[in-house]
Amino acid sequence: MLETKDLQATMHFYTEVLGFNCDTFSEEWGWAHFSKDKIAIMFSRPNEERNIPEPIMSGSLYIEVDDVDSVWDELKYTAKVCYPLENFEYGMREFGVFDNNGYLLQFGEVINKNITVDED
């Protein structure tokens, strides 16, 4: 569950820019649920008890896709780019964009299935 001050703008970004479905929306509750393929994400207006002035997240949402190049072609002109599409030595081809709230969304595709990550 991520926070947004502007639920309408978030609905527009996730449905019109990213192509998600808005499965549930309640203006009264200040809540929306979006989905696309195997991804589901929820947004709500800030909770009065938390009293955090801006939505924050120290990390990112990482979305693994089958064709990262086509996703890049769809988003590079419609979303604020954090970093462009490139291949990384850890075996991923990826890029990052910011959503309307400032959350970092990273999209990646495995390009080298032979690379393993040390799990120590």
TORZAVO-664333 format. One record per residue: residue in three letters; x, y, z of N, C-alpha, C in turn. Coordinates in pm, 1 decimal. Example, Ala and Ser with C-alpha at 12.3 -4.5 7.8 and 13.67 -1.06 7.14 Angstrom:
2
pt res ALA nx 1319.0 ny -569.0 nz 780.0 cax 1230.0 cay -450.0 caz 780.0 cx 1320.0 cy -330.0 cz 780.0
pt res SER nx 1285.0 ny -225.0 nz 708.0 cax 1367.0 cay -106.0 caz 714.0 cx 1290.0 cy 3.0 cz 787.0
END
This chain:
120
pt res MET nx 86.3 ny -117.2 nz 0.0 cax 0.0 cay 0.0 caz 0.0 cx 90.1 cy 122.4 cz 0.0
pt res LEU nx 80.4 ny 202.5 nz -104.6 cax 157.5 cay 325.8 caz -114.7 cx 64.6 cy 444.2 cz -95.6
pt res GLU nx 121.9 ny 552.7 nz -46.5 cax 40.8 cay 672.4 caz -24.7 cx 50.4 cy 766.6 cz -143.3
pt res THR nx -58.5 ny 839.6 nz -165.6 cax -62.9 cay 942.9 caz -267.6 cx -149.9 cy 1057.1 cz -218.8
pt res LYS nx -104.8 ny 1177.5 nz -242.7 cax -187.2 cay 1293.2 caz -207.8 cx -292.8 cy 1319.4 cz -314.7
pt res ASP nx -267.2 ny 1272.1 nz -436.5 cax -357.2 cay 1297.2 caz -548.4 cx -399.2 cy 1165.3 cz -610.9
pt res LEU nx -505.9 ny 1109.5 nz -559.4 cax -553.2 cay 978.3 caz -605.2 cx -595.8 cy 981.3 cz -751.9
pt res GLN nx -655.9 ny 1091.2 nz -795.8 cax -698.3 cay 1102.2 caz -935.5 cx -577.3 cy 1101.8 cz -1029.5
pt res ALA nx -471.7 ny 1176.8 nz -995.8 cax -351.8 cay 1179.5 caz -1078.9 cx -283.0 cy 1043.3 cz -1079.4
pt res THR nx -285.1 ny 975.4 nz -966.0 cax -227.4 cay 841.1 caz -958.5 cx -307.7 cy 745.0 cz -1044.7
pt res MET nx -439.9 ny 756.3 nz -1040.6 cax -523.6 cay 671.4 caz -1125.1 cx -490.8 cy 696.4 cz -1272.2
pt res HIS nx -476.9 ny 821.8 nz -1310.1 cax -443.5 cay 853.9 caz -1448.5 cx -307.6 cy 794.1 cz -1486.9
pt res PHE nx -204.9 ny 813.3 nz -1403.3 cax -71.3 cay 763.6 caz -1435.9 cx -71.3 cy 612.0 cz -1451.9
pt res TYR nx -130.0 ny 541.6 nz -1356.4 cax -122.7 cay 395.0 caz -1359.8 cx -211.5 cy 333.7 cz -1467.8
pt res THR nx -321.8 ny 398.0 nz -1502.4 cax -407.7 cay 342.6 caz -1608.2 cx -368.1 cy 392.5 cz -1746.4
pt res GLU nx -346.3 ny 522.2 nz -1761.0 cax -320.7 cay 579.2 caz -1893.3 cx -174.3 cy 568.6 cz -1936.6
pt res VAL nx -81.2 ny 587.1 nz -1845.2 cax 60.9 cay 582.9 caz -1880.4 cx 114.5 cy 440.4 cz -1873.9
pt res LEU nx 84.8 ny 368.9 nz -1764.5 cax 139.5 cay 234.1 caz -1746.6 cx 47.8 cy 122.9 cz -1797.8
pt res GLY nx -78.1 ny 152.5 nz -1824.1 cax -169.0 cay 51.2 caz -1878.6 cx -224.8 cy -45.8 cz -1777.4
pt res PHE nx -226.2 ny -8.7 nz -1649.5 cax -286.5 cay -92.7 caz -1546.5 cx -438.1 cy -81.4 cz -1553.6
pt res ASN nx -507.3 ny -178.9 nz -1497.9 cax -651.7 cay -171.4 caz -1477.6 cx -677.2 cy -117.0 cz -1337.6
pt res CYS nx -776.5 ny -31.4 nz -1324.6 cax -819.3 cay 12.0 caz -1192.3 cx -932.0 cy -81.8 cz -1151.7
pt res ASP nx -900.9 ny -176.0 nz -1063.8 cax -997.5 cay -278.3 caz -1023.4 cx -1096.9 cy -227.2 cz -921.0
pt res THR nx -1051.2 ny -142.4 nz -830.4 cax -1136.8 cay -86.8 caz -725.8 cx -1093.0 cy 55.6 cz -697.8
pt res PHE nx -1191.0 ny 144.1 nz -682.9 cax -1162.3 cay 283.0 caz -651.8 cx -1271.4 cy 334.2 cz -558.9
pt res SER nx -1230.4 ny 401.9 nz -452.4 cax -1327.2 cay 463.7 caz -362.1 cx -1278.8 cy 602.9 cz -325.3
pt res GLU nx -1345.8 ny 702.6 nz -378.1 cax -1313.4 cay 840.6 caz -341.9 cx -1337.7 cy 861.6 cz -193.2
pt res GLU nx -1446.3 ny 803.2 nz -142.2 cax -1482.0 cay 816.7 caz -0.3 cx -1372.5 cy 761.5 cz 90.4
pt res TRP nx -1321.5 ny 644.6 nz 58.8 cax -1217.2 cay 582.7 caz 141.4 cx -1078.2 cy 634.4 cz 105.6
pt res GLY nx -1065.1 ny 698.2 nz -11.5 cax -933.8 cay 744.7 caz -55.9 cx -842.0 cy 629.6 cz -87.7
pt res TRP nx -891.9 ny 534.8 nz -166.1 cax -819.8 cay 410.5 caz -189.0 cx -844.9 cy 359.8 cz -330.2
pt res ALA nx -741.2 ny 299.9 nz -390.8 cax -754.6 cay 240.2 caz -523.6 cx -664.4 cy 117.9 cz -534.8
pt res HIS nx -711.6 ny 20.5 nz -612.5 cax -637.2 cay -103.1 caz -638.0 cx -618.6 cy -116.0 cz -788.9
pt res PHE nx -492.9 ny -138.7 nz -831.1 cax -459.9 cay -150.9 caz -972.5 cx -395.9 cy -286.6 cz -998.5
pt res SER nx -412.9 ny -337.1 nz -1121.0 cax -347.9 cay -462.7 caz -1157.1 cx -313.6 cy -464.8 cz -1305.2
pt res LYS nx -210.9 ny -542.5 nz -1334.9 cax -169.5 cay -565.9 caz -1473.3 cx -88.8 cy -694.6 cz -1473.3
pt res ASP nx -129.5 ny -787.4 nz -1556.9 cax -64.1 cay -918.0 caz -1562.0 cx -61.3 cy -977.9 cz -1420.6
pt res LYS nx 56.7 ny -1004.3 nz -1365.9 cax 67.3 cay -1063.5 caz -1231.7 cx 98.6 cy -959.9 cz -1124.2
pt res ILE nx 85.6 ny -832.7 nz -1158.1 cax 121.7 cay -724.6 caz -1065.5 cx -4.2 cy -662.7 cz -1007.6
pt res ALA nx -5.3 ny -642.2 nz -877.1 cax -114.3 cay -569.9 caz -810.0 cx -52.0 cy -466.9 cz -717.7
pt res ILE nx -111.3 ny -348.0 nz -715.0 cax -60.3 cay -240.7 caz -630.7 cx -178.6 cy -159.0 cz -580.3
pt res MET nx -167.4 ny -114.4 nz -456.0 cax -274.2 cay -34.6 caz -396.1 cx -218.6 cy 100.8 cz -354.2
pt res PHE nx -304.0 ny 202.1 nz -361.7 cax -270.6 cay 337.5 caz -317.6 cx -379.1 cy 387.5 cz -224.9
pt res SER nx -339.8 ny 469.6 nz -129.8 cax -437.0 cay 534.9 caz -41.8 cx -391.2 cy 677.5 cz -14.2
pt res ARG nx -484.9 ny 758.3 nz 25.7 cax -448.0 cay 892.5 caz 70.4 cx -372.4 cy 880.6 cz 202.2
pt res PRO nx -290.4 ny 980.3 nz 234.9 cax -215.0 cay 974.4 caz 360.9 cx -307.0 cy 957.4 cz 481.7
pt res ASN nx -259.4 ny 882.4 nz 575.4 cax -331.1 cay 854.8 caz 698.6 cx -302.5 cy 967.1 cz 797.7
pt res GLU nx -405.1 ny 1026.5 nz 854.2 cax -387.9 cay 1138.7 caz 948.2 cx -299.9 cy 1101.9 cz 1067.1
pt res GLU nx -306.3 ny 978.6 nz 1112.7 cax -229.2 cay 937.3 caz 1229.7 cx -79.6 cy 931.6 cz 1200.5
pt res ARG nx -41.6 ny 903.1 nz 1076.9 cax 101.7 cay 892.9 caz 1042.9 cx 166.5 cy 1029.5 cz 1032.9
pt res ASN nx 94.7 ny 1129.6 nz 985.6 cax 142.3 cay 1267.5 caz 980.9 cx 276.0 cy 1282.1 cz 908.0
pt res ILE nx 290.8 ny 1217.3 nz 793.7 cax 410.2 cay 1229.6 caz 709.9 cx 376.0 cy 1327.9 cz 597.8
pt res PRO nx 453.4 ny 1436.5 nz 582.7 cax 416.1 cay 1541.4 caz 488.1 cx 415.3 cy 1499.0 cz 341.1
pt res GLU nx 503.4 ny 1409.7 nz 300.6 cax 510.6 cay 1364.0 caz 162.1 cx 522.2 cy 1212.3 cz 159.8
pt res PRO nx 466.7 ny 1147.4 nz 55.5 cax 487.9 cay 1002.9 caz 43.2 cx 637.9 cy 974.1 cz 30.7
pt res ILE nx 684.8 ny 873.3 nz 103.4 cax 827.3 cay 839.2 caz 99.2 cx 845.2 cy 688.4 cz 83.8
pt res MET nx 956.3 ny 651.7 nz 24.3 cax 995.8 cay 511.7 caz 17.1 cx 1145.6 cy 511.6 cz -7.2
pt res SER nx 1218.5 ny 436.4 nz 71.0 cax 1364.0 cay 436.5 caz 58.6 cx 1413.1 cy 349.1 cz -55.4
pt res GLY nx 1326.7 ny 267.1 nz -111.4 cax 1366.1 cay 178.2 caz -219.5 cx 1289.6 cy 208.0 cz -346.0
pt res SER nx 1261.2 ny 103.9 nz -422.0 cax 1189.9 cay 118.2 caz -547.4 cx 1098.2 cy -2.2 cz -566.5
pt res LEU nx 1011.3 ny 7.9 nz -663.2 cax 931.7 cay -106.9 caz -705.6 cx 998.7 cy -161.8 cz -830.9
pt res TYR nx 1037.2 ny -288.4 nz -826.8 cax 1107.4 cay -350.0 caz -939.2 cx 1011.7 cy -445.5 cz -1008.2
pt res ILE nx 990.0 ny -422.1 nz -1136.2 cax 894.3 cay -500.7 caz -1213.5 cx 969.7 cy -572.6 cz -1323.6
pt res GLU nx 972.7 ny -705.3 nz -1316.0 cax 1038.9 cay -784.4 caz -1418.7 cx 940.9 cy -809.3 cz -1531.6
pt res VAL nx 983.4 ny -780.7 nz -1654.3 cax 897.6 cay -792.3 caz -1771.9 cx 961.8 cy -884.5 cz -1874.9
pt res ASP nx 882.7 ny -927.5 nz -1973.0 cax 933.6 cay -1016.6 caz -2077.6 cx 1002.4 cy -941.6 cz -2191.3
pt res ASP nx 961.4 ny -817.6 nz -2218.1 cax 1017.8 cay -739.9 caz -2328.9 cx 1042.2 cy -597.0 cz -2282.8
pt res VAL nx 1152.7 ny -576.3 nz -2212.9 cax 1182.2 cay -446.6 caz -2153.6 cx 1199.5 cy -337.8 cz -2259.6
pt res ASP nx 1246.2 ny -374.4 nz -2378.0 cax 1264.9 cay -274.6 caz -2483.4 cx 1131.1 cy -212.5 cz -2525.5
pt res SER nx 1027.3 ny -293.6 nz -2536.9 cax 897.7 cay -238.4 caz -2576.1 cx 837.0 cy -154.1 cz -2463.9
pt res VAL nx 859.0 ny -194.4 nz -2337.7 cax 811.2 cay -113.2 caz -2225.2 cx 884.4 cy 20.6 cz -2224.2
pt res TRP nx 1014.9 ny 18.7 nz -2247.8 cax 1093.3 cay 142.1 caz -2256.0 cx 1038.2 cy 232.6 cz -2366.7
pt res ASP nx 1011.7 ny 173.9 nz -2485.0 cax 959.2 cay 253.2 caz -2596.0 cx 825.7 cy 318.4 cz -2560.7
pt res GLU nx 744.3 ny 251.4 nz -2478.9 cax 615.2 cay 306.5 caz -2437.5 cx 629.8 cy 418.3 cz -2334.6
pt res LEU nx 730.0 ny 409.4 nz -2246.6 cax 737.1 cay 501.0 caz -2132.4 cx 839.4 cy 613.1 cz -2142.1
pt res LYS nx 936.1 ny 602.3 nz -2230.0 cax 1046.4 cay 699.8 caz -2229.4 cx 1002.3 cy 843.0 cz -2256.3
pt res TYR nx 889.1 ny 862.9 nz -2321.7 cax 840.7 cay 998.8 caz -2347.4 cx 719.6 cy 1037.0 cz -2262.7
pt res THR nx 665.5 ny 941.8 nz -2187.9 cax 543.3 cay 970.1 caz -2111.4 cx 564.6 cy 969.3 cz -1960.3
pt res ALA nx 681.9 ny 928.4 nz -1915.2 cax 712.7 cay 926.4 caz -1772.1 cx 847.3 cy 996.0 cz -1750.3
pt res LYS nx 867.7 ny 1047.4 nz -1630.2 cax 994.7 cay 1111.8 caz -1595.5 cx 1100.4 cy 1002.8 cz -1576.5
pt res VAL nx 1203.3 ny 1005.0 nz -1659.6 cax 1306.6 cay 901.3 caz -1659.5 cx 1407.1 cy 927.2 cz -1547.2
pt res CYS nx 1433.7 ny 823.2 nz -1469.3 cax 1539.0 cay 827.5 caz -1367.4 cx 1671.2 cy 786.5 cz -1430.9
pt res TYR nx 1670.5 ny 673.1 nz -1502.0 cax 1787.4 cay 630.3 caz -1578.4 cx 1738.4 cy 553.5 cz -1700.9
pt res PRO nx 1809.6 ny 568.7 nz -1813.7 cax 1763.2 cay 507.4 caz -1938.3 cx 1791.2 cy 357.6 cz -1944.6
pt res LEU nx 1737.4 ny 297.1 nz -2045.7 cax 1753.5 cay 153.9 caz -2070.1 cx 1900.5 cy 120.5 cz -2091.8
pt res GLU nx 1948.7 ny 23.1 nz -2017.1 cax 2085.7 cay -24.1 caz -2035.1 cx 2101.4 cy -165.6 cz -1981.0
pt res ASN nx 2210.4 ny -229.6 nz -2023.2 cax 2245.1 cay -362.5 caz -1974.6 cx 2337.9 cy -347.9 cz -1855.3
pt res PHE nx 2313.4 ny -428.7 nz -1752.2 cax 2396.8 cay -424.1 caz -1632.5 cx 2472.8 cy -554.8 cz -1617.7
pt res GLU nx 2590.1 ny -546.7 nz -1555.4 cax 2677.6 cay -663.7 caz -1542.2 cx 2615.9 cy -774.0 cz -1457.8
pt res TYR nx 2513.5 ny -742.8 nz -1380.4 cax 2448.7 cay -846.4 caz -1299.7 cx 2341.3 cy -921.6 cz -1377.6
pt res GLY nx 2338.2 ny -902.1 nz -1510.2 cax 2253.0 cay -984.9 caz -1595.5 cx 2114.6 cy -931.6 cz -1623.7
pt res MET nx 2092.5 ny -803.2 nz -1599.7 cax 1960.5 cay -745.2 caz -1625.9 cx 1972.4 cy -631.6 cz -1726.8
pt res ARG nx 1870.6 ny -619.3 nz -1810.1 cax 1853.2 cay -503.5 caz -1898.0 cx 1736.9 cy -427.6 cz -1836.8
pt res GLU nx 1757.7 ny -302.0 nz -1799.2 cax 1655.9 cay -232.0 caz -1721.9 cx 1661.4 cy -81.6 cz -1739.4
pt res PHE nx 1556.2 ny -15.8 nz -1690.3 cax 1548.8 cay 129.9 caz -1684.3 cx 1461.7 cy 166.7 cz -1565.7
pt res GLY nx 1464.8 ny 295.2 nz -1529.4 cax 1384.0 cay 341.5 caz -1417.5 cx 1311.5 cy 470.8 cz -1452.2
pt res VAL nx 1187.7 ny 480.9 nz -1406.4 cax 1108.4 cay 603.1 caz -1421.2 cx 1043.7 cy 635.7 cz -1287.5
pt res PHE nx 1002.4 ny 760.6 nz -1273.4 cax 930.0 cay 801.9 caz -1154.2 cx 781.4 cy 809.2 cz -1185.5
pt res ASP nx 697.8 ny 766.3 nz -1091.2 cax 554.3 cay 784.7 caz -1110.1 cx 516.5 cy 926.1 cz -1069.5
pt res ASN nx 390.1 ny 959.2 nz -1074.2 cax 344.1 cay 1094.5 caz -1042.8 cx 366.7 cy 1133.2 cz -896.9
pt res ASN nx 390.8 ny 1036.5 nz -809.6 cax 415.4 cay 1062.3 caz -667.6 cx 563.5 cy 1073.7 cz -634.3
pt res GLY nx 649.0 ny 1041.0 nz -729.8 cax 792.8 cay 1041.1 caz -706.5 cx 849.5 cy 904.7 cz -672.5
pt res TYR nx 765.4 ny 799.8 nz -671.7 cax 814.7 cay 664.5 caz -646.8 cx 894.5 cy 616.4 cz -768.1
pt res LEU nx 1006.5 ny 550.2 nz -742.1 cax 1089.6 cay 495.6 caz -849.1 cx 1035.2 cy 359.6 cz -890.4
pt res LEU nx 1005.9 ny 346.3 nz -1019.4 cax 962.2 cay 219.7 caz -1077.2 cx 1071.8 cy 172.9 cz -1171.3
pt res GLN nx 1125.7 ny 54.2 nz -1144.3 cax 1229.8 cay -1.3 caz -1229.2 cx 1171.0 cy -118.6 cz -1305.8
pt res PHE nx 1200.5 ny -124.0 nz -1435.5 cax 1153.2 cay -231.0 caz -1521.4 cx 1274.9 cy -303.8 cz -1574.7
pt res GLY nx 1276.9 ny -437.2 nz -1561.8 cax 1393.7 cay -512.3 caz -1604.4 cx 1359.8 cy -646.1 cz -1665.3
pt res GLU nx 1454.5 ny -695.0 nz -1743.0 cax 1443.4 cay -825.2 caz -1808.5 cx 1577.1 cy -896.7 cz -1792.7
pt res VAL nx 1572.5 ny -1024.3 nz -1760.7 cax 1694.0 cay -1104.2 caz -1748.3 cx 1756.9 cy -1118.4 cz -1886.5
pt res ILE nx 1885.8 ny -1085.1 nz -1897.3 cax 1955.4 cay -1101.4 caz -2025.2 cx 2061.8 cy -1209.4 cz -2018.2
pt res ASN nx 2102.1 ny -1246.5 nz -1896.2 cax 2202.0 cay -1351.2 caz -1880.2 cx 2156.1 cy -1443.2 cz -1768.8
pt res LYS nx 2094.2 ny -1552.3 nz -1805.9 cax 2039.5 cay -1645.2 caz -1707.5 cx 2148.5 cy -1726.0 cz -1636.9
pt res ASN nx 2274.4 ny -1713.0 nz -1681.3 cax 2384.1 cay -1788.8 caz -1621.4 cx 2445.9 cy -1718.7 cz -1501.2
pt res ILE nx 2410.3 ny -1591.7 nz -1477.8 cax 2465.0 cay -1518.5 caz -1364.3 cx 2387.2 cy -1558.1 cz -1239.7
pt res THR nx 2459.2 ny -1591.6 nz -1134.7 cax 2393.7 cay -1622.4 caz -1008.2 cx 2435.8 cy -1520.7 cz -904.2
pt res VAL nx 2347.0 ny -1494.4 nz -812.4 cax 2374.1 cay -1398.9 caz -706.1 cx 2418.2 cy -1475.7 cz -582.7
pt res ASP nx 2530.6 ny -1434.6 nz -523.1 cax 2579.3 cay -1496.5 caz -401.7 cx 2481.5 cy -1466.0 cz -288.8
pt res GLU nx 2429.9 ny -1567.1 nz -223.1 cax 2326.5 cay -1548.4 caz -121.4 cx 2381.3 cy -1547.7 cz 20.0
pt res ASP nx 2510.1 ny -1519.7 nz 37.1 cax 2569.8 cay -1513.8 caz 171.4 cx 2526.0 cy -1391.4 cz 244.8
END
